[in-house]
Each structure stands twice: as structure tokens, then as C-alpha cells.
């Protein structure tokens, strides 16, 4: 299960796939790149929110 992050600009929630794929929300303000070793969040901190499920 990947880390979920919600873009506060467009409201889309994206999720890391644990394979290092660069996944962007539809407005491209927020993106995530996640593997088993690291999580990289791209965007302004105030423009996204981490979702802990
Ligand atoms: Zn967005």
C-alpha cells in the first residue's frame, strides 16, 4: 500500500505505487515517487496533505 497524498489545488488524491513511478495529480502541482526505500513528494507543502489510512 502506497502513501496517499491529496492535492489541495485540484482535490485529487494520488498514491505512490512503491515502484518509483512518478505519479502526478491532474493539475500537476503535486506528485509522488515512492519505492520501498523512500518517499519523494513534489510540490509546495501548503498545496498538499498526506492522507494516513
Ligand atoms: Zn492537483
mmCIF file of the protein (N, C-alpha, C, O) and its ligand, coordinates in Angstrom:
data_MODEL
# 
_entry.id   MODEL 
# 
loop_
_entity.id 
_entity.type 
_entity.pdbx_number_of_molecules 
1 polymer     1 
2 non-polymer 1 
# 
_entity_poly.entity_id                      1 
_entity_poly.type                           'polypeptide(L)' 
_entity_poly.nstd_linkage                   no 
_entity_poly.nstd_monomer                   no 
_entity_poly.pdbx_seq_one_letter_code       
;(UNK)(UNK)(UNK)(UNK)(UNK)(UNK)(UNK)(UNK)(UNK)(UNK)(UNK)(UNK)(UNK)(UNK)(UNK)(UNK)
(UNK)(UNK)(UNK)(UNK)(UNK)(UNK)(UNK)(UNK)(UNK)(UNK)(UNK)(UNK)(UNK)(UNK)(UNK)(UNK)
(UNK)(UNK)(UNK)(UNK)(UNK)(UNK)(UNK)(UNK)(UNK)(UNK)(UNK)(UNK)(UNK)(UNK)(UNK)(UNK)
(UNK)(UNK)(UNK)(UNK)(UNK)
;
_entity_poly.pdbx_seq_one_letter_code_can   XXXXXXXXXXXXXXXXXXXXXXXXXXXXXXXXXXXXXXXXXXXXXXXXXXXXX 
_entity_poly.pdbx_strand_id                 A 
# 
loop_
_entity_poly_seq.entity_id 
_entity_poly_seq.num 
_entity_poly_seq.mon_id 
_entity_poly_seq.hetero 
1 1  UNK n 
1 2  UNK n 
1 3  UNK n 
1 4  UNK n 
1 5  UNK n 
1 6  UNK n 
1 7  UNK n 
1 8  UNK n 
1 9  UNK n 
1 10 UNK n 
1 11 UNK n 
1 12 UNK n 
1 13 UNK n 
1 14 UNK n 
1 15 UNK n 
1 16 UNK n 
1 17 UNK n 
1 18 UNK n 
1 19 UNK n 
1 20 UNK n 
1 21 UNK n 
1 22 UNK n 
1 23 UNK n 
1 24 UNK n 
1 25 UNK n 
1 26 UNK n 
1 27 UNK n 
1 28 UNK n 
1 29 UNK n 
1 30 UNK n 
1 31 UNK n 
1 32 UNK n 
1 33 UNK n 
1 34 UNK n 
1 35 UNK n 
1 36 UNK n 
1 37 UNK n 
1 38 UNK n 
1 39 UNK n 
1 40 UNK n 
1 41 UNK n 
1 42 UNK n 
1 43 UNK n 
1 44 UNK n 
1 45 UNK n 
1 46 UNK n 
1 47 UNK n 
1 48 UNK n 
1 49 UNK n 
1 50 UNK n 
1 51 UNK n 
1 52 UNK n 
1 53 UNK n 
# 
loop_
_struct_asym.id 
_struct_asym.entity_id 
A 1 
B 2 
# 
loop_
_chem_comp.id 
_chem_comp.type 
_chem_comp.mon_nstd_flag 
UNK 'L-peptide linking' . 
ZN  non-polymer         . 
# 
_pdbx_entity_nonpoly.entity_id   2 
_pdbx_entity_nonpoly.name        ? 
_pdbx_entity_nonpoly.comp_id     ZN 
# 
_pdbx_nonpoly_scheme.asym_id         B 
_pdbx_nonpoly_scheme.entity_id       2 
_pdbx_nonpoly_scheme.mon_id          ZN 
_pdbx_nonpoly_scheme.ndb_seq_num     1 
_pdbx_nonpoly_scheme.pdb_seq_num     101 
_pdbx_nonpoly_scheme.auth_seq_num    101 
_pdbx_nonpoly_scheme.pdb_mon_id      ZN 
_pdbx_nonpoly_scheme.auth_mon_id     ZN 
_pdbx_nonpoly_scheme.pdb_strand_id   A 
_pdbx_nonpoly_scheme.pdb_ins_code    . 
# 
loop_
_atom_site.group_PDB 
_atom_site.id 
_atom_site.type_symbol 
_atom_site.label_atom_id 
_atom_site.label_alt_id 
_atom_site.label_comp_id 
_atom_site.label_asym_id 
_atom_site.label_entity_id 
_atom_site.label_seq_id 
_atom_site.pdbx_PDB_ins_code 
_atom_site.Cartn_x 
_atom_site.Cartn_y 
_atom_site.Cartn_z 
_atom_site.occupancy 
_atom_site.B_iso_or_equiv 
_atom_site.pdbx_formal_charge 
_atom_site.auth_seq_id 
_atom_site.auth_comp_id 
_atom_site.auth_asym_id 
_atom_site.auth_atom_id 
_atom_site.pdbx_PDB_model_num 
ATOM   1   N  N  . UNK A 1 1  ? 0.850  -1.204 0.000   1.00 0.00 ? 1   UNK A N  1 
ATOM   2   C  CA . UNK A 1 1  ? 0.000  0.000  0.000   1.00 0.00 ? 1   UNK A CA 1 
ATOM   3   C  C  . UNK A 1 1  ? 0.880  1.247  0.000   1.00 0.00 ? 1   UNK A C  1 
ATOM   4   O  O  . UNK A 1 1  ? 1.744  1.403  0.863   1.00 0.00 ? 1   UNK A O  1 
ATOM   5   N  N  . UNK A 1 2  ? 0.663  2.114  -0.948  1.00 0.00 ? 2   UNK A N  1 
ATOM   6   C  CA . UNK A 1 2  ? 1.481  3.315  -1.056  1.00 0.00 ? 2   UNK A CA 1 
ATOM   7   C  C  . UNK A 1 2  ? 0.981  4.443  -0.171  1.00 0.00 ? 2   UNK A C  1 
ATOM   8   O  O  . UNK A 1 2  ? -0.124 4.400  0.370   1.00 0.00 ? 2   UNK A O  1 
ATOM   9   N  N  . UNK A 1 3  ? 1.824  5.444  -0.044  1.00 0.00 ? 3   UNK A N  1 
ATOM   10  C  CA . UNK A 1 3  ? 1.422  6.659  0.665   1.00 0.00 ? 3   UNK A CA 1 
ATOM   11  C  C  . UNK A 1 3  ? 0.430  7.427  -0.202  1.00 0.00 ? 3   UNK A C  1 
ATOM   12  O  O  . UNK A 1 3  ? 0.636  7.588  -1.405  1.00 0.00 ? 3   UNK A O  1 
ATOM   13  N  N  . UNK A 1 4  ? -0.652 7.899  0.423   1.00 0.00 ? 4   UNK A N  1 
ATOM   14  C  CA . UNK A 1 4  ? -1.618 8.716  -0.300  1.00 0.00 ? 4   UNK A CA 1 
ATOM   15  C  C  . UNK A 1 4  ? -1.382 10.177 0.026   1.00 0.00 ? 4   UNK A C  1 
ATOM   16  O  O  . UNK A 1 4  ? -1.058 10.538 1.157   1.00 0.00 ? 4   UNK A O  1 
ATOM   17  N  N  . UNK A 1 5  ? -1.549 10.994 -0.973  1.00 0.00 ? 5   UNK A N  1 
ATOM   18  C  CA . UNK A 1 5  ? -1.391 12.427 -0.784  1.00 0.00 ? 5   UNK A CA 1 
ATOM   19  C  C  . UNK A 1 5  ? -2.485 13.138 -1.586  1.00 0.00 ? 5   UNK A C  1 
ATOM   20  O  O  . UNK A 1 5  ? -2.720 12.835 -2.756  1.00 0.00 ? 5   UNK A O  1 
ATOM   21  N  N  . UNK A 1 6  ? -3.144 14.089 -0.923  1.00 0.00 ? 6   UNK A N  1 
ATOM   22  C  CA . UNK A 1 6  ? -4.225 14.821 -1.568  1.00 0.00 ? 6   UNK A CA 1 
ATOM   23  C  C  . UNK A 1 6  ? -3.736 16.186 -2.002  1.00 0.00 ? 6   UNK A C  1 
ATOM   24  O  O  . UNK A 1 6  ? -3.169 16.937 -1.208  1.00 0.00 ? 6   UNK A O  1 
ATOM   25  N  N  . UNK A 1 7  ? -3.956 16.500 -3.254  1.00 0.00 ? 7   UNK A N  1 
ATOM   26  C  CA . UNK A 1 7  ? -3.628 17.825 -3.763  1.00 0.00 ? 7   UNK A CA 1 
ATOM   27  C  C  . UNK A 1 7  ? -4.749 18.773 -3.367  1.00 0.00 ? 7   UNK A C  1 
ATOM   28  O  O  . UNK A 1 7  ? -5.917 18.529 -3.671  1.00 0.00 ? 7   UNK A O  1 
ATOM   29  N  N  . UNK A 1 8  ? -4.389 19.851 -2.689  1.00 0.00 ? 8   UNK A N  1 
ATOM   30  C  CA . UNK A 1 8  ? -5.401 20.805 -2.231  1.00 0.00 ? 8   UNK A CA 1 
ATOM   31  C  C  . UNK A 1 8  ? -5.784 21.791 -3.329  1.00 0.00 ? 8   UNK A C  1 
ATOM   32  O  O  . UNK A 1 8  ? -6.728 22.564 -3.162  1.00 0.00 ? 8   UNK A O  1 
ATOM   33  N  N  . UNK A 1 9  ? -5.073 21.774 -4.436  1.00 0.00 ? 9   UNK A N  1 
ATOM   34  C  CA . UNK A 1 9  ? -5.383 22.652 -5.565  1.00 0.00 ? 9   UNK A CA 1 
ATOM   35  C  C  . UNK A 1 9  ? -6.500 22.064 -6.424  1.00 0.00 ? 9   UNK A C  1 
ATOM   36  O  O  . UNK A 1 9  ? -7.438 22.773 -6.787  1.00 0.00 ? 9   UNK A O  1 
ATOM   37  N  N  . UNK A 1 10 ? -6.410 20.774 -6.750  1.00 0.00 ? 10  UNK A N  1 
ATOM   38  C  CA . UNK A 1 10 ? -7.434 20.172 -7.613  1.00 0.00 ? 10  UNK A CA 1 
ATOM   39  C  C  . UNK A 1 10 ? -8.282 19.130 -6.887  1.00 0.00 ? 10  UNK A C  1 
ATOM   40  O  O  . UNK A 1 10 ? -9.276 18.650 -7.433  1.00 0.00 ? 10  UNK A O  1 
ATOM   41  N  N  . UNK A 1 11 ? -7.900 18.779 -5.668  1.00 0.00 ? 11  UNK A N  1 
ATOM   42  C  CA . UNK A 1 11 ? -8.705 17.853 -4.878  1.00 0.00 ? 11  UNK A CA 1 
ATOM   43  C  C  . UNK A 1 11 ? -8.466 16.386 -5.165  1.00 0.00 ? 11  UNK A C  1 
ATOM   44  O  O  . UNK A 1 11 ? -9.097 15.520 -4.558  1.00 0.00 ? 11  UNK A O  1 
ATOM   45  N  N  . UNK A 1 12 ? -7.563 16.101 -6.083  1.00 0.00 ? 12  UNK A N  1 
ATOM   46  C  CA . UNK A 1 12 ? -7.307 14.701 -6.413  1.00 0.00 ? 12  UNK A CA 1 
ATOM   47  C  C  . UNK A 1 12 ? -6.383 14.056 -5.391  1.00 0.00 ? 12  UNK A C  1 
ATOM   48  O  O  . UNK A 1 12 ? -5.429 14.675 -4.919  1.00 0.00 ? 12  UNK A O  1 
ATOM   49  N  N  . UNK A 1 13 ? -6.679 12.803 -5.056  1.00 0.00 ? 13  UNK A N  1 
ATOM   50  C  CA . UNK A 1 13 ? -5.784 12.034 -4.194  1.00 0.00 ? 13  UNK A CA 1 
ATOM   51  C  C  . UNK A 1 13 ? -4.991 11.070 -5.066  1.00 0.00 ? 13  UNK A C  1 
ATOM   52  O  O  . UNK A 1 13 ? -5.559 10.311 -5.851  1.00 0.00 ? 13  UNK A O  1 
ATOM   53  N  N  . UNK A 1 14 ? -3.684 11.112 -4.918  1.00 0.00 ? 14  UNK A N  1 
ATOM   54  C  CA . UNK A 1 14 ? -2.818 10.206 -5.675  1.00 0.00 ? 14  UNK A CA 1 
ATOM   55  C  C  . UNK A 1 14 ? -2.125 9.284  -4.673  1.00 0.00 ? 14  UNK A C  1 
ATOM   56  O  O  . UNK A 1 14 ? -2.073 9.576  -3.478  1.00 0.00 ? 14  UNK A O  1 
ATOM   57  N  N  . UNK A 1 15 ? -1.603 8.186  -5.166  1.00 0.00 ? 15  UNK A N  1 
ATOM   58  C  CA . UNK A 1 15 ? -0.987 7.204  -4.284  1.00 0.00 ? 15  UNK A CA 1 
ATOM   59  C  C  . UNK A 1 15 ? 0.296  6.672  -4.898  1.00 0.00 ? 15  UNK A C  1 
ATOM   60  O  O  . UNK A 1 15 ? 0.331  6.323  -6.078  1.00 0.00 ? 15  UNK A O  1 
ATOM   61  N  N  . UNK A 1 16 ? 1.345  6.612  -4.095  1.00 0.00 ? 16  UNK A N  1 
ATOM   62  C  CA . UNK A 1 16 ? 2.604  6.031  -4.571  1.00 0.00 ? 16  UNK A CA 1 
ATOM   63  C  C  . UNK A 1 16 ? 2.411  4.556  -4.889  1.00 0.00 ? 16  UNK A C  1 
ATOM   64  O  O  . UNK A 1 16 ? 1.644  3.869  -4.214  1.00 0.00 ? 16  UNK A O  1 
ATOM   65  N  N  . UNK A 1 17 ? 3.102  4.066  -5.914  1.00 0.00 ? 17  UNK A N  1 
ATOM   66  C  CA . UNK A 1 17 ? 2.905  2.667  -6.302  1.00 0.00 ? 17  UNK A CA 1 
ATOM   67  C  C  . UNK A 1 17 ? 4.026  1.749  -5.814  1.00 0.00 ? 17  UNK A C  1 
ATOM   68  O  O  . UNK A 1 17 ? 4.028  0.557  -6.118  1.00 0.00 ? 17  UNK A O  1 
ATOM   69  N  N  . UNK A 1 18 ? 4.979  2.301  -5.058  1.00 0.00 ? 18  UNK A N  1 
ATOM   70  C  CA . UNK A 1 18 ? 6.100  1.532  -4.489  1.00 0.00 ? 18  UNK A CA 1 
ATOM   71  C  C  . UNK A 1 18 ? 7.095  1.031  -5.531  1.00 0.00 ? 18  UNK A C  1 
ATOM   72  O  O  . UNK A 1 18 ? 7.983  0.242  -5.209  1.00 0.00 ? 18  UNK A O  1 
ATOM   73  N  N  . UNK A 1 19 ? 6.955  1.473  -6.751  1.00 0.00 ? 19  UNK A N  1 
ATOM   74  C  CA . UNK A 1 19 ? 7.892  1.070  -7.803  1.00 0.00 ? 19  UNK A CA 1 
ATOM   75  C  C  . UNK A 1 19 ? 8.676  2.260  -8.343  1.00 0.00 ? 19  UNK A C  1 
ATOM   76  O  O  . UNK A 1 19 ? 9.394  2.137  -9.336  1.00 0.00 ? 19  UNK A O  1 
ATOM   77  N  N  . UNK A 1 20 ? 8.541  3.395  -7.698  1.00 0.00 ? 20  UNK A N  1 
ATOM   78  C  CA . UNK A 1 20 ? 9.294  4.561  -8.140  1.00 0.00 ? 20  UNK A CA 1 
ATOM   79  C  C  . UNK A 1 20 ? 8.684  5.278  -9.334  1.00 0.00 ? 20  UNK A C  1 
ATOM   80  O  O  . UNK A 1 20 ? 9.336  6.120  -9.952  1.00 0.00 ? 20  UNK A O  1 
ATOM   81  N  N  . UNK A 1 21 ? 7.444  4.954  -9.661  1.00 0.00 ? 21  UNK A N  1 
ATOM   82  C  CA . UNK A 1 21 ? 6.770  5.656  -10.754 1.00 0.00 ? 21  UNK A CA 1 
ATOM   83  C  C  . UNK A 1 21 ? 6.425  7.070  -10.298 1.00 0.00 ? 21  UNK A C  1 
ATOM   84  O  O  . UNK A 1 21 ? 5.948  7.275  -9.182  1.00 0.00 ? 21  UNK A O  1 
ATOM   85  N  N  . UNK A 1 22 ? 6.669  8.031  -11.166 1.00 0.00 ? 22  UNK A N  1 
ATOM   86  C  CA . UNK A 1 22 ? 6.354  9.425  -10.879 1.00 0.00 ? 22  UNK A CA 1 
ATOM   87  C  C  . UNK A 1 22 ? 4.878  9.639  -11.190 1.00 0.00 ? 22  UNK A C  1 
ATOM   88  O  O  . UNK A 1 22 ? 4.464  9.636  -12.350 1.00 0.00 ? 22  UNK A O  1 
ATOM   89  N  N  . UNK A 1 23 ? 4.088  9.825  -10.127 1.00 0.00 ? 23  UNK A N  1 
ATOM   90  C  CA . UNK A 1 23 ? 2.639  9.957  -10.293 1.00 0.00 ? 23  UNK A CA 1 
ATOM   91  C  C  . UNK A 1 23 ? 2.231  11.380 -9.945  1.00 0.00 ? 23  UNK A C  1 
ATOM   92  O  O  . UNK A 1 23 ? 2.534  11.884 -8.863  1.00 0.00 ? 23  UNK A O  1 
ATOM   93  N  N  . UNK A 1 24 ? 1.544  12.012 -10.872 1.00 0.00 ? 24  UNK A N  1 
ATOM   94  C  CA . UNK A 1 24 ? 1.136  13.398 -10.715 1.00 0.00 ? 24  UNK A CA 1 
ATOM   95  C  C  . UNK A 1 24 ? -0.372 13.501 -10.588 1.00 0.00 ? 24  UNK A C  1 
ATOM   96  O  O  . UNK A 1 24 ? -1.113 12.689 -11.141 1.00 0.00 ? 24  UNK A O  1 
ATOM   97  N  N  . UNK A 1 25 ? -0.816 14.509 -9.855  1.00 0.00 ? 25  UNK A N  1 
ATOM   98  C  CA . UNK A 1 25 ? -2.248 14.794 -9.849  1.00 0.00 ? 25  UNK A CA 1 
ATOM   99  C  C  . UNK A 1 25 ? -2.602 15.487 -11.162 1.00 0.00 ? 25  UNK A C  1 
ATOM   100 O  O  . UNK A 1 25 ? -1.725 15.832 -11.955 1.00 0.00 ? 25  UNK A O  1 
ATOM   101 N  N  . UNK A 1 26 ? -3.903 15.683 -11.377 1.00 0.00 ? 26  UNK A N  1 
ATOM   102 C  CA . UNK A 1 26 ? -4.324 16.208 -12.686 1.00 0.00 ? 26  UNK A CA 1 
ATOM   103 C  C  . UNK A 1 26 ? -3.920 17.656 -12.936 1.00 0.00 ? 26  UNK A C  1 
ATOM   104 O  O  . UNK A 1 26 ? -3.795 18.067 -14.090 1.00 0.00 ? 26  UNK A O  1 
ATOM   105 N  N  . UNK A 1 27 ? -3.712 18.439 -11.872 1.00 0.00 ? 27  UNK A N  1 
ATOM   106 C  CA . UNK A 1 27 ? -3.262 19.827 -12.094 1.00 0.00 ? 27  UNK A CA 1 
ATOM   107 C  C  . UNK A 1 27 ? -1.739 19.944 -12.059 1.00 0.00 ? 27  UNK A C  1 
ATOM   108 O  O  . UNK A 1 27 ? -1.188 21.023 -12.281 1.00 0.00 ? 27  UNK A O  1 
ATOM   109 N  N  . UNK A 1 28 ? -1.075 18.847 -11.784 1.00 0.00 ? 28  UNK A N  1 
ATOM   110 C  CA . UNK A 1 28 ? 0.384  18.722 -11.763 1.00 0.00 ? 28  UNK A CA 1 
ATOM   111 C  C  . UNK A 1 28 ? 1.105  19.585 -10.729 1.00 0.00 ? 28  UNK A C  1 
ATOM   112 O  O  . UNK A 1 28 ? 2.306  19.827 -10.854 1.00 0.00 ? 28  UNK A O  1 
ATOM   113 N  N  . UNK A 1 29 ? 0.383  20.049 -9.712  1.00 0.00 ? 29  UNK A N  1 
ATOM   114 C  CA . UNK A 1 29 ? 1.019  20.793 -8.621  1.00 0.00 ? 29  UNK A CA 1 
ATOM   115 C  C  . UNK A 1 29 ? 1.663  19.850 -7.609  1.00 0.00 ? 29  UNK A C  1 
ATOM   116 O  O  . UNK A 1 29 ? 2.600  20.220 -6.902  1.00 0.00 ? 29  UNK A O  1 
ATOM   117 N  N  . UNK A 1 30 ? 1.146  18.635 -7.555  1.00 0.00 ? 30  UNK A N  1 
ATOM   118 C  CA . UNK A 1 30 ? 1.604  17.669 -6.564  1.00 0.00 ? 30  UNK A CA 1 
ATOM   119 C  C  . UNK A 1 30 ? 1.966  16.363 -7.262  1.00 0.00 ? 30  UNK A C  1 
ATOM   120 O  O  . UNK A 1 30 ? 1.288  15.934 -8.195  1.00 0.00 ? 30  UNK A O  1 
ATOM   121 N  N  . UNK A 1 31 ? 3.036  15.744 -6.800  1.00 0.00 ? 31  UNK A N  1 
ATOM   122 C  CA . UNK A 1 31 ? 3.417  14.455 -7.357  1.00 0.00 ? 31  UNK A CA 1 
ATOM   123 C  C  . UNK A 1 31 ? 4.097  13.628 -6.284  1.00 0.00 ? 31  UNK A C  1 
ATOM   124 O  O  . UNK A 1 31 ? 4.612  14.160 -5.301  1.00 0.00 ? 31  UNK A O  1 
ATOM   125 N  N  . UNK A 1 32 ? 4.092  12.324 -6.486  1.00 0.00 ? 32  UNK A N  1 
ATOM   126 C  CA . UNK A 1 32 ? 4.744  11.416 -5.557  1.00 0.00 ? 32  UNK A CA 1 
ATOM   127 C  C  . UNK A 1 32 ? 5.548  10.399 -6.348  1.00 0.00 ? 32  UNK A C  1 
ATOM   128 O  O  . UNK A 1 32 ? 5.171  9.988  -7.445  1.00 0.00 ? 32  UNK A O  1 
ATOM   129 N  N  . UNK A 1 33 ? 6.650  10.012 -5.763  1.00 0.00 ? 33  UNK A N  1 
ATOM   130 C  CA . UNK A 1 33 ? 7.541  8.999  -6.329  1.00 0.00 ? 33  UNK A CA 1 
ATOM   131 C  C  . UNK A 1 33 ? 7.953  8.162  -5.134  1.00 0.00 ? 33  UNK A C  1 
ATOM   132 O  O  . UNK A 1 33 ? 8.710  8.629  -4.282  1.00 0.00 ? 33  UNK A O  1 
ATOM   133 N  N  . UNK A 1 34 ? 7.474  6.948  -5.059  1.00 0.00 ? 34  UNK A N  1 
ATOM   134 C  CA . UNK A 1 34 ? 7.706  6.129  -3.867  1.00 0.00 ? 34  UNK A CA 1 
ATOM   135 C  C  . UNK A 1 34 ? 8.215  4.744  -4.218  1.00 0.00 ? 34  UNK A C  1 
ATOM   136 O  O  . UNK A 1 34 ? 7.719  4.092  -5.137  1.00 0.00 ? 34  UNK A O  1 
ATOM   137 N  N  . UNK A 1 35 ? 9.216  4.309  -3.467  1.00 0.00 ? 35  UNK A N  1 
ATOM   138 C  CA . UNK A 1 35 ? 9.666  2.911  -3.544  1.00 0.00 ? 35  UNK A CA 1 
ATOM   139 C  C  . UNK A 1 35 ? 9.594  2.351  -2.131  1.00 0.00 ? 35  UNK A C  1 
ATOM   140 O  O  . UNK A 1 35 ? 9.122  3.034  -1.222  1.00 0.00 ? 35  UNK A O  1 
ATOM   141 N  N  . UNK A 1 36 ? 10.044 1.143  -1.934  1.00 0.00 ? 36  UNK A N  1 
ATOM   142 C  CA . UNK A 1 36 ? 10.108 0.574  -0.586  1.00 0.00 ? 36  UNK A CA 1 
ATOM   143 C  C  . UNK A 1 36 ? 11.114 1.294  0.301   1.00 0.00 ? 36  UNK A C  1 
ATOM   144 O  O  . UNK A 1 36 ? 11.045 1.193  1.526   1.00 0.00 ? 36  UNK A O  1 
ATOM   145 N  N  . UNK A 1 37 ? 12.045 2.016  -0.306  1.00 0.00 ? 37  UNK A N  1 
ATOM   146 C  CA . UNK A 1 37 ? 13.113 2.671  0.447   1.00 0.00 ? 37  UNK A CA 1 
ATOM   147 C  C  . UNK A 1 37 ? 12.848 4.142  0.771   1.00 0.00 ? 37  UNK A C  1 
ATOM   148 O  O  . UNK A 1 37 ? 13.316 4.655  1.787   1.00 0.00 ? 37  UNK A O  1 
ATOM   149 N  N  . UNK A 1 38 ? 12.106 4.805  -0.088  1.00 0.00 ? 38  UNK A N  1 
ATOM   150 C  CA . UNK A 1 38 ? 11.939 6.249  0.127   1.00 0.00 ? 38  UNK A CA 1 
ATOM   151 C  C  . UNK A 1 38 ? 10.604 6.740  -0.409  1.00 0.00 ? 38  UNK A C  1 
ATOM   152 O  O  . UNK A 1 38 ? 9.952  6.084  -1.221  1.00 0.00 ? 38  UNK A O  1 
ATOM   153 N  N  . UNK A 1 39 ? 10.223 7.910  0.070   1.00 0.00 ? 39  UNK A N  1 
ATOM   154 C  CA . UNK A 1 39 ? 9.062  8.614  -0.480  1.00 0.00 ? 39  UNK A CA 1 
ATOM   155 C  C  . UNK A 1 39 ? 9.540  10.003 -0.878  1.00 0.00 ? 39  UNK A C  1 
ATOM   156 O  O  . UNK A 1 39 ? 10.131 10.715 -0.066  1.00 0.00 ? 39  UNK A O  1 
ATOM   157 N  N  . UNK A 1 40 ? 9.289  10.383 -2.103  1.00 0.00 ? 40  UNK A N  1 
ATOM   158 C  CA . UNK A 1 40 ? 9.638  11.726 -2.560  1.00 0.00 ? 40  UNK A CA 1 
ATOM   159 C  C  . UNK A 1 40 ? 8.338  12.430 -2.918  1.00 0.00 ? 40  UNK A C  1 
ATOM   160 O  O  . UNK A 1 40 ? 7.566  11.955 -3.752  1.00 0.00 ? 40  UNK A O  1 
ATOM   161 N  N  . UNK A 1 41 ? 8.109  13.565 -2.277  1.00 0.00 ? 41  UNK A N  1 
ATOM   162 C  CA . UNK A 1 41 ? 6.913  14.348 -2.558  1.00 0.00 ? 41  UNK A CA 1 
ATOM   163 C  C  . UNK A 1 41 ? 7.335  15.599 -3.289  1.00 0.00 ? 41  UNK A C  1 
ATOM   164 O  O  . UNK A 1 41 ? 8.267  16.291 -2.879  1.00 0.00 ? 41  UNK A O  1 
ATOM   165 N  N  . UNK A 1 42 ? 6.647  15.884 -4.369  1.00 0.00 ? 42  UNK A N  1 
ATOM   166 C  CA . UNK A 1 42 ? 6.991  17.023 -5.204  1.00 0.00 ? 42  UNK A CA 1 
ATOM   167 C  C  . UNK A 1 42 ? 5.831  18.018 -5.144  1.00 0.00 ? 42  UNK A C  1 
ATOM   168 O  O  . UNK A 1 42 ? 4.674  17.666 -5.371  1.00 0.00 ? 42  UNK A O  1 
ATOM   169 N  N  . UNK A 1 43 ? 6.171  19.260 -4.836  1.00 0.00 ? 43  UNK A N  1 
ATOM   170 C  CA . UNK A 1 43 ? 5.149  20.292 -4.771  1.00 0.00 ? 43  UNK A CA 1 
ATOM   171 C  C  . UNK A 1 43 ? 5.386  21.179 -3.556  1.00 0.00 ? 43  UNK A C  1 
ATOM   172 O  O  . UNK A 1 43 ? 6.296  20.936 -2.764  1.00 0.00 ? 43  UNK A O  1 
ATOM   173 N  N  . UNK A 1 44 ? 4.570  22.191 -3.422  1.00 0.00 ? 44  UNK A N  1 
ATOM   174 C  CA . UNK A 1 44 ? 4.663  23.063 -2.253  1.00 0.00 ? 44  UNK A CA 1 
ATOM   175 C  C  . UNK A 1 44 ? 3.952  22.395 -1.086  1.00 0.00 ? 44  UNK A C  1 
ATOM   176 O  O  . UNK A 1 44 ? 2.852  21.864 -1.242  1.00 0.00 ? 44  UNK A O  1 
ATOM   177 N  N  . UNK A 1 45 ? 4.582  22.423 0.080   1.00 0.00 ? 45  UNK A N  1 
ATOM   178 C  CA . UNK A 1 45 ? 3.995  21.776 1.260   1.00 0.00 ? 45  UNK A CA 1 
ATOM   179 C  C  . UNK A 1 45 ? 2.572  22.247 1.540   1.00 0.00 ? 45  UNK A C  1 
ATOM   180 O  O  . UNK A 1 45 ? 1.739  21.462 1.993   1.00 0.00 ? 45  UNK A O  1 
ATOM   181 N  N  . UNK A 1 46 ? 2.288  23.514 1.275   1.00 0.00 ? 46  UNK A N  1 
ATOM   182 C  CA . UNK A 1 46 ? 0.944  24.026 1.564   1.00 0.00 ? 46  UNK A CA 1 
ATOM   183 C  C  . UNK A 1 46 ? -0.091 23.612 0.512   1.00 0.00 ? 46  UNK A C  1 
ATOM   184 O  O  . UNK A 1 46 ? -1.288 23.827 0.704   1.00 0.00 ? 46  UNK A O  1 
ATOM   185 N  N  . UNK A 1 47 ? 0.354  23.033 -0.574  1.00 0.00 ? 47  UNK A N  1 
ATOM   186 C  CA . UNK A 1 47 ? -0.559 22.627 -1.646  1.00 0.00 ? 47  UNK A CA 1 
ATOM   187 C  C  . UNK A 1 47 ? -1.000 21.166 -1.569  1.00 0.00 ? 47  UNK A C  1 
ATOM   188 O  O  . UNK A 1 47 ? -1.833 20.729 -2.363  1.00 0.00 ? 47  UNK A O  1 
ATOM   189 N  N  . UNK A 1 48 ? -0.447 20.406 -0.618  1.00 0.00 ? 48  UNK A N  1 
ATOM   190 C  CA . UNK A 1 48 ? -0.881 19.007 -0.485  1.00 0.00 ? 48  UNK A CA 1 
ATOM   191 C  C  . UNK A 1 48 ? -0.977 18.589 0.967   1.00 0.00 ? 48  UNK A C  1 
ATOM   192 O  O  . UNK A 1 48 ? -0.458 19.257 1.861   1.00 0.00 ? 48  UNK A O  1 
ATOM   193 N  N  . UNK A 1 49 ? -1.638 17.493 1.179   1.00 0.00 ? 49  UNK A N  1 
ATOM   194 C  CA . UNK A 1 49 ? -1.852 16.972 2.519   1.00 0.00 ? 49  UNK A CA 1 
ATOM   195 C  C  . UNK A 1 49 ? -1.660 15.456 2.474   1.00 0.00 ? 49  UNK A C  1 
ATOM   196 O  O  . UNK A 1 49 ? -2.213 14.777 1.610   1.00 0.00 ? 49  UNK A O  1 
ATOM   197 N  N  . UNK A 1 50 ? -0.881 14.942 3.403   1.00 0.00 ? 50  UNK A N  1 
ATOM   198 C  CA . UNK A 1 50 ? -0.695 13.493 3.468   1.00 0.00 ? 50  UNK A CA 1 
ATOM   199 C  C  . UNK A 1 50 ? -1.938 12.848 4.061   1.00 0.00 ? 50  UNK A C  1 
ATOM   200 O  O  . UNK A 1 50 ? -2.502 13.343 5.037   1.00 0.00 ? 50  UNK A O  1 
ATOM   201 N  N  . UNK A 1 51 ? -2.353 11.759 3.474   1.00 0.00 ? 51  UNK A N  1 
ATOM   202 C  CA . UNK A 1 51 ? -3.515 11.021 3.961   1.00 0.00 ? 51  UNK A CA 1 
ATOM   203 C  C  . UNK A 1 51 ? -3.003 9.743  4.615   1.00 0.00 ? 51  UNK A C  1 
ATOM   204 O  O  . UNK A 1 51 ? -2.345 8.926  3.970   1.00 0.00 ? 51  UNK A O  1 
ATOM   205 N  N  . UNK A 1 52 ? -3.306 9.580  5.879   1.00 0.00 ? 52  UNK A N  1 
ATOM   206 C  CA . UNK A 1 52 ? -2.904 8.358  6.583   1.00 0.00 ? 52  UNK A CA 1 
ATOM   207 C  C  . UNK A 1 52 ? -4.127 7.471  6.751   1.00 0.00 ? 52  UNK A C  1 
ATOM   208 O  O  . UNK A 1 52 ? -5.062 7.803  7.481   1.00 0.00 ? 52  UNK A O  1 
ATOM   209 N  N  . UNK A 1 53 ? -4.104 6.340  6.064   1.00 0.00 ? 53  UNK A N  1 
ATOM   210 C  CA . UNK A 1 53 ? -5.272 5.467  6.144   1.00 0.00 ? 53  UNK A CA 1 
ATOM   211 C  C  . UNK A 1 53 ? -4.972 4.254  7.012   1.00 0.00 ? 53  UNK A C  1 
ATOM   212 O  O  . UNK A 1 53 ? -5.838 3.399  7.199   1.00 0.00 ? 53  UNK A O  1 
HETATM 213 ZN ZN . ZN  B 2 .  ? -3.590 18.879 -8.200  1.00 0.00 ? 101 ZN  A ZN 1 
# 
